[in-house]
Amino acid sequence: MDARRAGLTDIVGAAGVVDKPEMRNTFSLEHHLAAPLSPCFAVRPKNVNEVQQIVRWANETGTPLIPVSSGAPHFRGDTIPSVPEAVIVDLSSMKRILKIDRRNRLVLIEPGVIYGPLQQALREEGLRLISPLLPRKNKSVLAGLLEREPVMSPRYQWNLLEPLRSLEIVWGNGDVFFSGSGTFRGEEQADWDEGRVPLQGPGPGQLDYYKLVSAAQGSMGIVTWASVKCEVLPHAHKLFFVPSDRLEALIDFTYKLLKLRFGDELFIVNRTYLSYILPSSPTEIDVQREALPAWTVVVGISGGHMLADERIEAREEDIRDIAQQFGLKMVPALGSIAGSTLSDIIQQPSAQPYWKLRYKGGSQEIFFLTTLDKTPAFIDIVQATAQQEQYPAQDIGVYLQLVHQGVGCHCEFILPFDPHNPDDVKKTQALFYEASHALFRQGAYFSRPYGIWADMVYNADPKTTHVTQQMKDIFDPNRVMNPGKLCF
């Protein structure tokens, strides 16, 4: 232990090596119901050179590394060591916004950059980042993009990694690599003036290297900067609701909006999920839930700098007419909840406490990809399993986020529980396990396989598993990057 600490101290300095009980709890005592191991300590590099030295040191000493860039709480087990004596590579100190380019609508960021400061910096340049729904206040933007967190605006998403573009990667073997057009890092203005811009995601050549680190849970390498595509900040914005007592009644309507590329934000939530994202106490959540419709399509409309109000008015009329065609009604408010109020909430990170923990103090997630028309059958499976495991079905929040221009749908279930109530924990654990397997058998695509989902996914496809392990041998031959995750 002392020799390893000395080796890391030589790289990052004494202040960059942290070994405190509270630090160990930060990366091990999570809300995801697992029985965790603790890391031996954390190391905090300040730049790519130090990251590269740490990875090379890990290869020399055989030390497992777990890259982490977001703050606590962690939910999915990817930051929990699967093997003893692991070292956390805490990237939160690398939090520079390297460049914002209005002309190319591009921003260069390090892994420690979080949503609040980035959105503020972009607003000052007339830009915005299409973001997930209510990320944690200390959630790394880059981590969210690499893990393919669904964004609220499917019309801007041309593939599942959008808006991520070029990357700087330190592979598990210690080599530094630039994906896409990332070799033109472009921190100097002269590079941009001459058109050397890291705008391309795929490549170089015919291989999309940035996909190798996507949803890899840090098991291939460490990304130390990225270029991210932005959108122009709208001059005006409105949010509307289309409620219904039945999810099936909203599906064709939503497909119609997708076909016409209507809706800057477009997603569906049940009453429970909507009550959770509103800043309320647990008692207020129960009251609000009963007053809300069973299902709601949330649709945002925005206008640019030219004729913004006229554009919003015309689009609002179009969507209202489409809703009427399907026997639905578009409204500006749900009772006391105005569209403008929800718009203000979802355009920024979650208030504290984090919204998924607000109701009972703990929360388990089940999420996967499917198509929107198949979601009612998956919801029935979870509801039936909840009844079987005596979990209160009314507490299950459902979020349906269209992705990739509506080609797919992120289907998410939130299962709140009281972490101090053993019976509550046991029921939630049973529901998570049984529902996950039942959903997988029904065709749910766990494209981001955390925890038990990894065995389900990789055991079902031995050929893909074999190829994935061969890729691991190329880029991380000594298996130092987050061993034990995925199929490694």
C-alpha positions in Angstrom: 0.0 0.0 0.0 2.8 2.5 0.9 4.6 1.7 -2.3 1.5 2.3 -4.4 0.8 5.5 -2.6 4.3 6.7 -3.2 4.0 5.8 -6.9 0.8 7.9 -7.3 2.2 10.7 -5.2 5.1 11.0 -7.6 2.6 11.6 -10.4 -0.1 13.9 -8.9 1.6 15.2 -5.7 0.6 14.4 -2.1 -2.6 16.5 -2.3 -3.8 14.5 -5.2 -3.9 11.1 -3.3 -6.9 10.8 -1.0 -7.5 8.1 1.6 -10.3 9.0 4.0 -13.3 7.0 5.3 -15.7 9.5 3.9 -14.0 9.2 0.5 -14.5 5.4 0.5 -18.2 5.8 1.3 -18.6 8.2 -1.6 -17.7 5.5 -4.1 -19.0 2.4 -2.3 -22.1 3.0 -0.2 -24.5 3.5 -3.0 -28.3 3.5 -3.3 -28.4 0.6 -5.8 -28.9 -2.2 -3.2 -25.5 -4.0 -3.8 -23.1 -5.2 -1.1 -20.1 -3.1 -2.1 -16.3 -3.4 -1.8 -14.4 -0.2 -0.9 -11.6 1.3 -3.0 -8.2 1.6 -1.3 -7.9 5.3 -2.2 -8.6 7.9 -4.8 -6.2 9.8 -7.1 -7.1 13.1 -8.6 -5.2 14.0 -11.8 -5.2 17.5 -13.2 -4.5 16.9 -16.9 -4.2 14.2 -19.6 -0.5 13.7 -18.9 -1.1 12.7 -15.3 -4.0 10.4 -16.4 -1.6 8.7 -18.9 1.0 8.3 -16.2 -1.5 6.8 -13.8 -2.7 4.3 -16.4 0.9 3.3 -17.2 1.6 2.9 -13.5 -1.5 0.7 -13.1 -0.2 -1.6 -15.9 3.2 -1.8 -14.2 1.8 -2.6 -10.8 -1.3 -4.6 -11.8 -3.6 -2.1 -10.0 -7.3 -1.9 -11.0 -8.5 1.6 -11.9 -12.0 2.9 -11.8 -12.5 6.3 -13.6 -15.2 8.5 -11.9 -16.1 12.1 -12.9 -19.5 12.7 -11.3 -20.2 13.4 -7.7 -22.2 11.2 -5.2 -24.7 9.7 -4.9 -23.9 6.9 -7.5 -26.8 4.5 -8.3 -25.8 1.9 -10.8 -22.8 0.1 -9.4 -20.3 1.1 -12.1 -18.2 3.0 -9.6 -18.1 0.2 -7.1 -15.0 -2.0 -7.2 -15.6 -5.5 -8.4 -12.1 -6.6 -7.2 -10.1 -5.7 -4.1 -7.4 -3.0 -3.9 -8.8 -0.8 -6.7 -7.9 2.9 -7.1 -10.5 5.5 -8.0 -9.3 7.9 -10.7 -11.4 11.0 -9.7 -11.6 13.3 -12.7 -13.7 16.0 -11.0 -10.7 18.4 -10.8 -10.4 18.4 -14.6 -13.3 20.9 -15.0 -12.2 23.4 -17.7 -14.5 24.5 -20.5 -11.7 24.7 -23.0 -13.6 26.5 -25.8 -17.0 27.6 -26.9 -17.4 28.3 -30.6 -20.6 30.0 -31.6 -20.0 29.7 -35.4 -19.7 25.9 -35.3 -22.0 25.5 -32.3 -19.4 23.5 -30.5 -18.0 23.3 -27.0 -14.8 21.6 -25.7 -15.0 20.2 -22.2 -13.1 18.2 -19.7 -14.7 15.3 -17.8 -15.2 17.3 -14.5 -17.5 19.9 -16.2 -21.0 19.7 -14.8 -24.3 20.8 -16.3 -25.0 24.0 -14.3 -21.8 26.0 -15.1 -21.7 24.7 -18.7 -25.3 25.7 -19.5 -24.6 29.2 -18.0 -21.4 29.6 -20.0 -23.3 28.5 -23.2 -26.2 30.9 -22.6 -23.8 33.8 -22.5 -22.7 32.8 -26.0 -26.3 32.3 -27.3 -26.1 28.5 -27.2 -27.6 25.6 -25.2 -26.8 22.0 -24.6 -29.6 19.4 -25.2 -29.6 17.7 -21.9 -31.2 14.7 -20.0 -34.1 15.2 -17.8 -33.0 16.7 -14.4 -29.5 15.4 -14.1 -27.8 15.6 -10.6 -26.3 18.9 -9.8 -22.8 17.3 -9.7 -23.3 15.0 -12.7 -20.5 15.1 -15.2 -21.7 16.2 -18.7 -19.2 14.0 -20.4 -20.1 10.9 -18.3 -23.8 11.4 -19.1 -22.9 11.6 -22.8 -20.6 8.6 -22.8 -23.3 6.6 -20.9 -25.9 7.5 -23.5 -28.3 9.2 -21.0 -31.4 10.0 -23.1 -31.9 13.7 -23.9 -35.3 15.4 -23.9 -35.2 16.4 -27.6 -35.3 13.5 -30.0 -35.5 15.8 -33.0 -31.9 16.9 -32.5 -30.6 13.4 -31.9 -29.2 11.9 -35.1 -27.7 8.9 -33.3 -27.6 7.5 -29.8 -24.3 9.3 -29.0 -25.6 12.7 -30.1 -24.5 15.4 -29.3 -21.1 13.8 -28.5 -18.4 14.3 -31.1 -14.6 14.0 -30.9 -12.8 12.5 -27.9 -9.3 12.4 -26.4 -8.9 8.9 -24.9 -6.3 7.3 -22.8 -6.7 3.6 -23.5 -6.1 1.0 -20.9 -2.7 0.3 -22.3 -1.6 3.9 -21.7 -1.7 5.2 -25.3 -3.4 8.6 -26.0 -5.8 8.5 -28.9 -8.0 11.1 -30.7 -11.3 9.9 -32.1 -13.1 11.5 -35.0 -11.4 14.7 -35.9 -10.2 15.1 -32.4 -6.5 15.4 -33.5 -7.5 19.0 -34.3 -8.1 19.8 -30.7 -8.3 23.4 -31.5 -7.5 25.2 -28.3 -5.7 27.9 -30.4 -7.9 30.3 -32.3 -5.7 30.0 -35.3 -6.8 26.3 -35.7 -10.5 27.4 -35.7 -9.8 30.2 -38.1 -8.3 27.7 -40.6 -11.1 25.2 -40.2 -9.3 22.7 -38.0 -12.4 21.9 -35.8 -13.1 18.7 -33.8 -16.6 18.5 -35.3 -16.6 14.9 -36.5 -17.5 12.0 -34.2 -16.8 8.8 -36.2 -13.3 7.9 -37.3 -10.5 8.3 -38.0 -11.0 6.0 -41.0 -14.0 3.6 -41.1 -14.1 2.7 -37.4 -16.1 4.7 -34.9 -13.7 4.5 -32.0 -15.8 6.7 -29.8 -18.3 3.8 -29.6 -15.7 1.6 -27.9 -15.8 3.8 -24.8 -19.6 4.5 -24.9 -21.5 2.7 -22.2 -18.3 0.9 -21.3 -18.4 1.9 -17.6 -14.7 2.9 -17.8 -13.6 -0.6 -18.8 -11.7 0.4 -22.0 -10.0 3.7 -21.1 -10.4 7.2 -19.8 -11.8 10.1 -21.8 -10.0 13.4 -20.9 -11.8 15.9 -23.2 -14.6 15.9 -25.7 -16.2 18.2 -28.3 -19.9 18.5 -27.9 -22.4 19.8 -30.4 -24.7 22.6 -29.1 -27.9 24.2 -30.4 -28.8 27.9 -30.7 -30.5 29.3 -27.6 -34.2 30.0 -28.5 -35.6 33.5 -28.1 -38.9 32.2 -26.7 -40.1 28.9 -25.3 -43.4 27.3 -24.2 -44.2 24.0 -22.6 -47.6 22.2 -23.0 -49.3 19.0 -21.8 -51.4 16.4 -23.6 -53.0 14.3 -20.8 -54.9 11.0 -21.1 -56.2 8.2 -18.9 -54.7 5.6 -21.2 -51.1 5.4 -22.5 -52.3 3.7 -25.7 -54.3 6.8 -26.6 -51.1 8.9 -26.6 -48.8 6.6 -28.7 -50.1 7.4 -32.3 -50.3 11.1 -31.4 -46.7 11.1 -30.3 -45.6 9.2 -33.4 -47.3 11.9 -35.5 -45.4 14.6 -33.8 -42.1 12.7 -34.4 -42.9 12.3 -38.0 -43.3 16.1 -38.4 -40.3 16.8 -36.2 -42.6 18.8 -33.8 -41.5 19.4 -30.2 -38.2 20.6 -28.9 -38.8 18.5 -25.8 -41.0 15.5 -26.2 -41.5 12.7 -23.6 -44.3 10.8 -21.8 -44.6 10.3 -18.0 -47.1 8.7 -15.7 -48.6 10.7 -12.8 -46.2 9.2 -10.3 -43.1 10.2 -12.3 -44.4 13.7 -12.8 -45.1 14.1 -9.1 -41.6 13.1 -8.3 -39.9 15.6 -10.6 -41.8 18.5 -9.1 -40.0 20.0 -6.0 -42.2 18.8 -3.2 -42.1 17.0 0.1 -43.2 13.4 0.4 -46.6 14.4 1.7 -47.1 16.9 -1.1 -46.0 14.2 -3.7 -48.9 12.0 -2.5 -51.4 14.8 -2.8 -50.2 15.9 -6.3 -50.1 12.4 -7.6 -53.8 11.9 -7.0 -54.6 15.2 -8.8 -52.6 14.4 -12.0 -53.8 12.6 -15.1 -52.7 9.0 -15.5 -50.4 9.8 -18.4 -49.1 13.0 -19.9 -47.2 13.9 -23.1 -44.9 16.8 -22.3 -44.1 18.9 -25.5 -42.0 22.0 -25.7 -42.1 24.6 -28.5 -39.4 27.2 -29.1 -38.7 30.0 -31.5 -35.4 31.4 -32.7 -34.4 35.1 -33.0 -36.5 35.7 -36.1 -40.3 35.8 -35.7 -40.0 33.7 -32.5 -43.5 34.4 -31.2 -45.1 33.9 -34.6 -43.4 30.5 -35.0 -44.5 29.3 -31.5 -48.1 30.4 -32.2 -48.2 28.6 -35.5 -46.6 25.4 -34.1 -48.9 25.5 -31.1 -51.9 25.6 -33.4 -50.6 22.7 -35.5 -50.0 20.5 -32.4 -53.4 21.4 -31.0 -55.1 20.3 -34.3 -53.1 17.1 -34.3 -54.2 16.4 -30.7 -57.9 16.9 -31.7 -57.5 14.4 -34.5 -56.6 11.8 -31.9 -59.4 12.8 -29.5 -56.9 14.5 -27.2 -56.5 18.1 -25.9 -53.3 20.1 -25.5 -53.4 22.3 -22.4 -51.0 24.9 -20.9 -51.4 23.6 -17.4 -52.3 20.6 -15.3 -54.3 22.0 -12.4 -51.9 24.3 -10.5 -48.9 23.1 -12.5 -48.3 25.5 -15.4 -46.2 24.6 -18.4 -43.9 27.5 -17.6 -43.3 26.2 -14.1 -42.3 22.7 -15.4 -40.2 24.3 -18.2 -38.1 26.2 -15.6 -37.6 23.0 -13.6 -36.5 20.8 -16.4 -34.2 23.3 -18.1 -31.6 23.0 -15.3 -30.2 20.3 -13.0 -32.2 18.8 -10.2 -32.7 20.8 -7.0 -31.4 19.3 -3.8 -32.2 16.7 -2.5 -31.8 14.9 -5.8 -35.3 14.2 -7.1 -35.0 10.4 -7.3 -34.3 10.3 -3.5 -36.9 12.9 -2.5 -39.8 10.6 -1.8 -38.3 7.8 0.4 -34.6 8.5 0.5 -33.6 5.6 -1.9 -34.3 4.7 -5.5 -33.7 1.8 -7.8 -33.9 2.2 -11.6 -34.9 -0.2 -14.4 -34.3 1.1 -17.9 -33.8 -0.2 -21.4 -34.5 0.5 -25.1 -37.5 -0.6 -27.0 -40.0 1.1 -29.3 -42.9 3.3 -28.1 -45.6 1.0 -29.3 -44.3 -1.9 -27.2 -44.1 0.0 -23.9 -47.6 -0.8 -22.6 -46.7 -4.5 -22.5 -43.5 -3.8 -20.6 -45.4 -1.6 -18.1 -47.9 -4.5 -17.5 -45.0 -6.8 -16.7 -43.6 -4.5 -14.1 -47.0 -3.8 -12.6 -47.7 -7.6 -12.3 -44.3 -8.3 -10.8 -44.8 -5.5 -8.3 -48.1 -7.1 -7.2 -46.4 -10.5 -7.0 -43.6 -9.0 -4.8 -46.0 -6.9 -2.7 -44.3 -3.7 -3.8 -46.7 -0.7 -3.9 -47.4 -0.3 -7.6 -48.7 3.2 -7.2 -45.1 4.3 -6.3 -43.6 3.2 -9.6 -42.7 6.1 -11.8 -42.6 5.6 -15.6 -40.7 7.7 -18.1 -40.8 7.2 -21.8 -38.2 9.2 -23.7 -38.1 9.0 -27.5 -34.5 8.8 -28.8 -32.7 9.0 -32.1 -35.5 10.9 -34.0 -38.0 8.6 -32.4 -36.5 5.4 -33.9 -36.3 4.0 -30.3 -37.7 4.7 -26.9 -35.9 4.8 -23.5 -38.3 3.1 -21.1 -37.5 3.8 -17.5 -39.0 2.7 -14.2 -38.2 4.4 -10.9 -38.7 2.3 -7.7 -38.4 4.4 -4.6 -37.6 2.6 -1.3 -36.7 3.5 2.3 -33.0 2.5 2.7 -33.5 2.2 6.5 -36.4 -0.2 6.2 -35.2 -3.8 5.6 -38.6 -5.0 4.4 -38.8 -2.1 1.9 -35.3 -2.9 0.7 -36.1 -6.6 0.3 -39.2 -6.0 -1.7 -37.5 -3.5 -4.0 -34.6 -5.8 -4.5 -36.9 -8.7 -5.4 -38.9 -6.5 -7.8 -35.8 -5.3 -9.5 -34.4 -8.8 -10.0 -37.6 -10.5 -11.1 -38.8 -7.6 -13.3 -35.4 -7.3 -15.0 -35.4 -10.9 -16.0 -39.1 -10.9 -17.1 -38.5 -7.7 -19.2 -35.5 -9.3 -20.8 -37.4 -12.4 -21.8 -40.0 -10.2 -23.4 -37.5 -8.4 -25.6 -36.3 -5.4 -23.5 -32.9 -4.3 -24.9 -30.6 -3.5 -22.0 -28.1 -1.4 -24.1 -26.4 -0.1 -21.0 -25.9 -3.3 -19.0 -25.2 -2.4 -15.4 -25.0 -5.0 -12.6 -27.1 -8.1 -13.2 -28.1 -6.9 -16.6 -24.6 -7.6 -17.9 -24.8 -11.4 -17.4 -28.3 -11.4 -18.9 -27.1 -9.6 -22.1 -23.7 -11.2 -22.6 -24.8 -14.8 -21.8 -27.5 -14.5 -24.5 -24.9 -13.5 -27.2 -21.7 -15.5 -26.9 -20.3 -14.3 -30.3 -20.6 -10.6 -29.4 -19.2 -11.4 -26.0 -16.1 -13.0 -27.6 -15.5 -10.1 -29.9 -15.9 -7.6 -27.0 -13.3 -9.5 -25.0 -11.0 -9.4 -28.0 -11.4 -5.6 -28.2 -10.6 -5.5 -24.5 -7.4 -7.4 -25.0 -6.3 -4.9 -27.7 -7.0 -1.7 -25.8 -6.6 -2.9 -22.2 -4.4 -6.0 -22.4 -3.6 -6.1 -18.7 -7.2 -5.7 -17.7 -6.6 -2.8 -15.3 -9.7 -0.7 -16.3 -12.6 -1.4 -14.0 -12.3 -5.2 -14.1 -15.4 -7.2 -13.4 -17.8 -5.0 -15.2 -19.7 -5.9 -18.4 -18.3 -9.2 -19.7 -14.8 -8.7 -18.3 
